[in-house]
Every structure is written in C-alpha cells, then in structure tokens.
Amino acid sequence: MPEDFEGPDGPDNLDEPPPFFPYDGNGGPRQPGAMGELVEVQIEGVFAAESNGSISRFVLLSDGDRKLPILIGPYEAQAISLPLEGTRPDRPMTHDLIRAILDRLNLTLDRVVIDDLWNTIYYAKLYIRTDKEEIEIDARPSDAIALAVRFDAAIFVADGILEAGMAD
C-alpha cells in the first residue's frame, strides 16, 4: 500500500518477503513451532459434501489415528485428485508447470509442513532442496499438498493442529 512506503525508495527490507501473519493479536510476533512437534500424515482422499445446496470440498489428512479435514476450492481439489488417481490432463495444470520448472532447475520439493492455524486458516511451507541449501517458501496448504503429490514428498502437520482438527 502507498502508506506503507516510508520514502521515495520504499522500505529498506524489500529483499525479504513479509510473513502472512506477523502478530498473534497480543502485540507480539508469532513464535515458530508453537503448534508442537511435526507429525507425518498421509492423504486419505479428496471429498465433497453438500449442505444447503452448496458443495464444499476438502482434503482429508491422517496420521493413522487423527484426521484433519482442510477446506479447499474446486480447482485445488482437482489439482490434488488427478495425480492421486494417476490421471494426466491434456494440458499441464499450474502445479505441473511448477514441477517442470523445479525439475529443470534441478530443485526438488523435499517436504511440505502445515505448521500454523490462525482464525480457522491453515498455513503451510514448502521446503525446496538445492544442491547447497534448503529453501523455505510460504504456501497455501492446498497448493503445497498438490505439489507434494507430484513430487511424492512427505507431508507433515504440527501436532497441535491435528489436535485442534479433532476438536472440530
């Protein structure tokens, strides 16, 4: 926003992307890892449910005991479902394009981590591996899961999020 710029050249920290939610509402910055240890989960499937004439789609993750449904849009549902079913569309989808770009750059998606929940919204990170380092990138969980399926990458969820999902 224009009011965010402090001078003619803007803020000094443009080389670092802003976090999605820098504050916990109590005036302090959010603490990484506050949702507990990471637990590996599997995709149980992508499902649709109808309520009052409206269709809701969700991806269901599970650690074997606990299940975590994450609400997703219809395009994201298709982006996750197609590779799970072994189906390839006639033209590459956005997530296929991202896979092709990462492959060409000799990068790989190591893992996906869903590590925060704020105001009923889940937050995820992609961990991309290069020859020399690991890069962390913020992502929507649906996009992260769609990429994880294409790379056969592990998906992790913070224990506190799995517990919160059980309470719903």
N, C-alpha and C positions, 0 to 999 in steps of 0.2 A: 504494500500500500504506500502511497506517496508520503503519508505521515510517518512511516517507518524509517524513511531516509533522513539521516542527520545532516547531511551536507550535499553539495553538488555531486560528489562521487558515491554517495550512499554509505551504508555501514561498513566497518572495517573487516567484518568476518564473513564475507561472501564466499570464501573458499570452503566453508563448512555448511552443509545443509542444516536447516533448523529441525529440531525434533518435532514430532507430531503433537505432543502434549508435554510441554516442559514443566508444568507445575501440577501438584496434586490437589490444588484447591485450598491448601492451608498455608500458602505463601512460600513453600519450599520446593526445590526441584524433586522430581520423582527419582526414586532410587532403583537402579537396575537390579534385577534379581529379587525384588521384593515379593514376588509371587511364588517363591520357593524353587526347589530343585527341578531340573528338567526331566521329563519322563517321555520315552519314545512311544509314539502312538501309530496306529495303522488307520487307513481309511476304510471304514465299514461300507461306505457307499454314498451315493448322492440320491436324495429323496425329495419328493414333492408332497405337500399336504394342502388340501383345500379347506378354507374356512370362510364362510360368508361370501362365497363366490370369488374369493381371491386365492391365488395359488402362491404358496411360499415354498421356496427351495432351500435345502440345507445340505451341507456335507457333514457326515457323522464320523467323528474320530473316536478311537477307543484304545485304551491301554490294556484291554483284556477284561478289566473289571468295571472301569468307569467309562461312560460315554459322554462325548461333548458334541452337541449339535451346533453348527455355526451357520447362521442365515447367510445365503448368498443370492446373487441375481441369476436370471435365466442364462445369460451368456457365460457366466462363471461356472454354472452347473454343467453346461455343455463342454466347456474347456477342461473340466475335471473328468467328466464321464467318458468322453470319447477315447482318451488314451487308456483309461481303466478297462474299457470294453475291447481295446485293440482295434478301434476304428480310426481310419485316417480320412479327414475331409478332403474334398477335391483340391482345395486351396489351403495353404498353411494358415492357421489361426495365429493371433498375436503371440501366444505363448510358444508356438512352434518357431516363429520368427526369432524370438528371444533365444531359444535353444540353439538355433542355427548360428546366430551371432556369437554366442558364447563359445560354441564349438569352433568356429572359425578363428576366434581369438585365443584358442587353446585354454579356455577357462571352463571350470565345472562348478555346478551347484553341489556343494558338499552336504548341506543340511538346511532345513527350514526350522525356525523356532518361533512358536507363538508364546510370547512371554509377558504380555500385559493385557489387562482388561480395564477399561475405563468407561463409565457411563454406558454399559452394555455393548461396547465396541471392543473387539479383539484387535490386537496389534501383533504384527509378525516381522521377522527379519530373515533375509536371505544371507547365507554365508557362502560366498563365492571364493573358490580357491584358484590362485595363480601359481606359477612356478615358485614364487618367492614369498607370497603372503596370502592372508585371508582377508577378504573384504566383506564388511557388514553393510547391508542395504535394507532400509525400512521398506515394507511392502504390506499390501492388504493380505490377510490370511488366504482369501480365495485365490489370488494371483500366485502367492507363494506355494500353495498346495498344487495348483495347476502346473507350476514349474517342477515341483518335487516329483510329480508323477512322470513327467517327461525325462527327468534325469535319474529316476529310481533313487532319489535322495531320501534320507531319513527325515522324519517329521517329529519334532519334539514340542511338548506343551508343558508349561510351568505347572507344577503340582497344585498350586493354589487356584489356577484356572480350572483344572479338572474338578477340583472340589467345588468351586463356585458353580460349574456346569451341572453338577449333581443336585445342587440346591434348587435349580430352576424347575 
